[in-house]
Amino acid sequence: MEDGFLNKWLAKIPVGPVTLEIVGVCFVQLDGAGKISRNEVYFDSSPLFSEIAKLKGNKAAGR
């Protein structure tokens, strides 16, 4: 990739009692000085939003 790189990562995100393992990628472009000029992050957010919705539903039911 010209002027940059692709970075695959794993994030462990705690959501209430559950810890999600989410894999994603970053597309990073560097400027002439070798500093980051652009960083785009991509991952499937549906498991994260689903778990957050479950957590919110449990809190609402407990009221």
Secondary structure by P-SEA (a helix, b strand, c coil): cccccccccccccccccbbbbbbbcccccccccccccbbbbbccaaaaaaaaaaaaaaaaaac
